[in-house]
Every structure is written in structure tokens, then in C-alpha cells.
Amino acid sequence: MPRARLTAGSWRFESDRLDAIRAKMAAGRPTLAEVYGAPLCGVKTGLNEAFVLSRDQRDVLIAQDHRSAELLKPFLVGENLKRWHVESDDLWLIYTPKNRVDIDAYPAVRDYLLPYKERLERRATKQEWWELQQAQGAYEPAFGKSKVIWPEFSQGPKFSFDTAGTFPLNKVYFVPDARPRLVAQLGSKPSWFYLFGEAGSLRGGQWRLITGEAALSRVPLSSSSDGEQLDVLATDIQDLCLELAGLVDSVVHRLADLDPRVGVTSAFRAWPDLSFADLRALIAKRFRGLDFKVAERSEWETWFEGERVKAAALRARIADAENEINARVYALFGLDRDEVAAIEETLAGQY
């Protein structure tokens, strides 16, 4: 974490200073595990291709046999978990815990799974071919509750609050029965800084942390004296992020009127960072010869720049809420100006 420009001597000084800040944050404060218990992890299917369905696939199974709905649960994967919020792909899980499901009582689900039977029987652990490899049945009541949730591998903090009772994949961790204030604390700069000293990391542009059960269990939690306001801020920032995600989706959907390929090309989701000229250049680069009709170009540009203004306003409000969360959590940990500056410098480009 210390900057590469530091000499060996100054590196040691910097490292000692950062360790002292972490020690101050931890001193006399309970860890997440002490307050909530160790984080829980989600379901391991053994073959996602078989057990994870789209909304359309789910609806077909229920249309074939209404009892299928008893086995179908809303589902999240790590890619659905974003900074401060969840962006669901409307996935569904065939939930078949060990020794609990007579698959012949659910003929539509059975017939759907049958083409995968040979592959399912080759899984490493022992279970019936239609059963999940690790259903985490003991956690099933917790899956259905409101929970703080995050992916195991995270490039920047991606803690969010799930109120939809979704079942997560095994590479997802969560804390049930927690308030939104926990999202605010874990997603704040002080906590992310602390995690840099606890979590393993991967290289990939920015540092990606392995934010599994062990690392998160050791994160200290500051006083809840500001808890009500942190609840409000965490809820507000989640709503703002969802509004921005909806705006991004709507613009990409509209741009797909130009060509359906635009709607399924991820590069166009970065449209808030593009001028209209940049957008046209990206379209030309991705799809040779494609452009807006000359007679309609001015109308498209006016609309597009208006949407960019909306996106910029939402981003500014998100940044304001994030700054307030960080300021409040810094204060709760009793960090002074120099310590805050050290954390801010350490996290530059990594938060």
C-alpha cells in the first residue's frame, strides 16, 4: 500500500504509521463477528448451468406445473453486487436441498434437470443428482431476511443492503438481521482501509481484495451513536445508485433503437462519460458504417446531452452522500486530521 516512490526507510515509517492507525481503529471496539456472528456464505450448486434460471425459464416451469414455484428462489451472483446497491439480473435458483425434495413430485423441474443428469452425477460430493451440492440449508431462514451482502472478490467496496430475500451464490457473503448502517460502515473509506491490512489481494488494474468470512470477521465496528443517520445515508445512497443504474439502462435501451447490437455491448454502459462525439466514435468503432441519420442527429444529441446532465447530477448526489458517510465514520473512529489524510492518500485510486 505505501507508494512505490518511497525509499526503504520512509516505507518502514509509512507502514508503521498505517499500522498504528489500524490499531487505533480496533482498540476497544468489537469486531463484526462479535456483534453479528461470522458472515455466512451462499449456495454452491455444483453446476450453475443446471440450477440457475432466467425469469423466462422460471415462468415456463411454473406454467408447466404450478408446484415448481415451491423450488424456485430469487438468486444473486457476485456480479449483481455493486457499490452501495444490488443490480439484479432477475435470476432464479432451483433450490433442492439434500434429503428434502422428492423430485418426482415436481415433474417440470425434474424434466428440466434431466439433460444435466450425467454431469450432475459426476460432481465431487455425494448427493442425489437433482440436489444442490451445498444448499446451506441451515442458512435458509437467513436467506429470506434483509441482509448486508457483498462479493468474495471486490475491486473497491461493494457492500449493499438486500431486502428482497434473495438466495446468494457461494462466492457471496452476507450478514442477516443487520441494519443499513452496517453497509455505511463497511463501505466507508476507514473500513476499506482497515480491510487492506486484513484481506488477501489480487492484482487487476486496481487492488482487488478477497473479502471473505475471515477478513470481514475481524473488521472493527465503531460506536452506533450515529447509527440512525447512517441508516438514512445508506438508504439514500442505495436509492440514488439504483436511480442512476435505471437511467443507464434506459439510455442503452434507447440507443439500441439505432441497432440492437448496441443494447448488448457493455462498452455503451459507460455513456455518462462520453460526449455525443465520443458516442458516435464508439459506435463507428464497434459497428462499421453505423451512425445516426443526419436529419435526426441534432435531436439525438439534444436528448443524449440532457441524459448526461441527469447522470452527472445523480453522481454528484451520490458523491455527497458518500463523503458524508466517510466523514461520519472517520469521526466515529476518533481519527484526527493527519490520520484521515494518511488514509485518503493510501486509498487514492483504490476506493
N, C-alpha and C positions, 0 to 999 in steps of 0.2 A: 504493500500500500504506500509506503514512503515513495516520494518522487525519484525517478531514475537519476535526476541531476544531482542528488545529494551525494556527498563524499561518504566514505565508510564511517568516519567519526560522527558526522551530522546525522547519518542514517540511524546510528545507535541512539543518539539523543532524541530524534524524532520518534523512533519506535518506543522508547521508554516513556515519552510524553503521552503517546496514544494509549499505551498500556495503563498508564495512571488514570487517564480519563475513563477508560472502561472499568477500572477498579472502583472509581468514584461512583459510576452509574450503578454498579452492582451492590455496593456497600449498604447493608441493612435493608435491602429490598428483596421481596420474594421473586422467584423465577416464575415463568409461565406455567411450568409443570406443577409448582407448589400451589398456584392459585386455581388452575383449571384441570390439572392432571396432564399426563403426556399427550401430545397431539395424536390423533388417530389417522389411519390411512384408509384409502378406499378399496374397492373391489378389484381382484385380479381374475380376469375371465379365463386366461389360458389361450384364448383365440378371439380377439376383439371382432374380427371379421364376422364371426358367427353370432355373437351375443349383442353387438351394438347396432341399433337400427336407426334409420331416419324416421321422421314423422310419417312420411308416406308409407313406409314399410310397416310401422306400428299400426296405422289406420287399416291397412289391408288385413292384418292378422285379426284385429278386433271385428272387422266386417265379416270375416270368415267364421269367427267364433267369439262371442262377446266375453266368454270367460278368459280369453287371452289377456284381457286388461289386468287381471289379478297378478300377472307375472311381469308386467311392463312398467318400468320405473324411469322417471326423468333422469338424465345422465349427463355428467360433465367430465371432460378430459382436461389435461393441463393447458392446452391451447385456448380453452374457453376463459381462462382466468387471467384477467388483465389488471393493470394498475388501478386500484380502488374499486373495481367493478367486475361483473361477470358478463361475458357476451356469449350467450348460449347458441349452439347450433341446432337446438331442438332435437337432441339425440335421446335415444331410449335404450334401456338395458333390459334384456331378458334375465330376470332375477330368479335363479333356480338354485337355492342353497342345498347343500348336501343333506340327503335323507329327509327332505321336506316336500318334494314335489313328485307326484305321480304323473309323469309326462303324458301318459295316455289319456289323462283327464283333460288335456289341453291339446287337442289334435292339430290345430292350426300352428301352434308353436312347435310341436313335435315335427310336423311335416316340413316346417321352415328349417329346422336344425338338421334334419336327416342328411342333406347333401354334405354336411360337415362332419358326419359321424366318424368316419375313418380318421380324420385329422384330430378330432377331439379325443378319440381313444388313445392317441399317441402322446398325449400330454404327460408331463413328468410325474405328476402326482396321481393318486388313486381316487377316483370318483366316477359316478355314472357318466356316460358320455354326454348327457344333456345338462349336467350340473356344472356350475361355475367352479373354477379351480380353487378360488379362495373368496367366498361370498361375504366374509366378515359379518356373519350372522349375528354375532354378539353386538355389533355396532348398528344393526338395522334401526333400532329406535332413534339413535342419534342422527342417522342419515336424514330422517324426516323432519328434524328440527332446524331452527335457524342456527347458522354456524358461521364462524370465521374460517375462511378456506384459502388455500394457496397451492401453487405447484411445487413439486420437489426441486426442480431446476428453474432458477429465476434470474433473469437478466434485469436487474432493478427490482424493487419491491412490487409484488403482485398479490397483495392481500386484499380480500374483498369479503363482503357480507352476503351470504346466501340465505334467502328467506323462502326459497321455492321447494325445499325438501328434496333436493336432488341427491342422487347416489353418485359418488365420485369414483373415478378410476384409481387404481392402486398407486399411481405416481402423483396423487393429490393428497394433501394432508388437511386436517381441519380440527377445530375446537368447537364442540357443541355447547349450547346454552351460554354463549358469550354475547356481550353487548357490542354494538358498533364501535364503541370506544377502543376496543382491542384492535380493530382494523386501523384506527387512527394511530395508536401507539406503535404497532408493528410496521406500519407503512411510513412512519416518520423517519427523518434523517438520523436522529440519535439511535434508534433501534437498528436501522440498516447498518450504521457504523459499527454497532456492537456485534452484529452478525458477522462482519468481516473478520473478527477475531475468533469466531466460533465455528463457522461453517467451512467445509471444504469448497474449493472453487474450480471452475473450468475456464479456459480461455476461449473467447469467441467474440472479438470486437471489443466489448466491454467485459468486465468480470461477470461471470455467471456463478451464483452461489448455489450450493447444494443445501436447500432449506428443508431438510427432513426433520424427523422427530427429535433426534439427538441435539441438533443445533438450536432449534426453536425452544426446546425444553429449558435451556439454560439462559434464555433472554430475560433480563430483569424487567419487572413492571413497576412503573413509577406510581406515586400516590394517585388514588382515584378522586382527589379533591376537585379536579377539573373534569370529572367524568361526564357530567351531563352535557357540557359544552362540546366535549369531544364526540359524544354520541351525535349531536346535531351536525357538527362539521363532517363527520364520516358519512352520515346520511346525505348531506347536501352534496358532497363531492362525488358520491356514488351516482346521485341523480344527474349531476352535470355531465359526468363521464358517459352515462347512458344516453343522455340527450345528444352529446357530441357523436357517439357511435351511431345513433339513429340518423343524424344528419349526414354522416359519411356514407352510410348505406343508401340513403335516398338520392344523394348526388350520383353515386356509382350506378344506381338503378336508372337514373335519368340519362346518364352518359351511355348506357347500354342501348338506348334508342338509336344512337349513331351506329352501333354494331354490337351484337350480343356478346362478342368476344371481350369487349371492354369490361362487361359486368363480372367476368370470371378471371380477370387478370389482376393479381394482387397489387401490382405497382400503382394502379389507379386509386387505391385507397389512401394514398398519400396526397390526394388532390389539394387539401388545405395548404400545402407547402408550395403549390405550383401557381404561377401566373397563367393567364389564358394562353399566352405564347408558349410557355413551358408545356402546358397541357397538349397543345397542338403538336409540339415537337415530340412528345412522348407517344402520342397516337401515331404519328408518322413513322417513328422508330419501330414501334411494335407491329404496326399493320400498314405495310407499304401501300401508298396511294390513298389511304383513308384520311378524310378531313371533313370539316363542317362545310355545308353548302355555302357558297359566297353570299347568297341572298339572305341566309339565316345566321350568318356568322356574328353580326352585331348583336342580335337578340341572345344568342348563346353566350356571348361574352358578358353582356349585362347581367344575365342570370347567374353565370358562374362566379363573377366577382362579388355579386351580392351574397351568394352562399359562403364565399371565403370570408366575408365580413362577419357573418354569423358564427362561423367556426372560430375565427380569431377572438370574438367576444366570449365564447364559451371557454376557450383555452385560457383566456385571461382570468375568468372567474375561477376556473379550476386551480390555476397557479396561486391566486389569492387565498383560496381555501387551504391549499397545501402549505403555503407559507405560514398561515395562522396555526395549522396543526403543528408544524415544526417548532414554531415559537413557543407554543404552549407546552409541548413535550420537553423541549430544552429546559424550560422553567421548572417543570415538574421534577426533572433530574437534578436541579440545582446547578446547572452548568453556567459558568461565567463567560464573559465576552471572549476571552482568549481561547477557552475550551471550545466554544461554539465555532470560532474562526478556524481552529485546527480541524474540527470535524468537517466543516464546509470545504476546506482545502483538500482534505483526504478524499472526500466523495466527489470531487469535481470530475464530471464525465462518467461517474459510476452510479448515479442515482437518477 
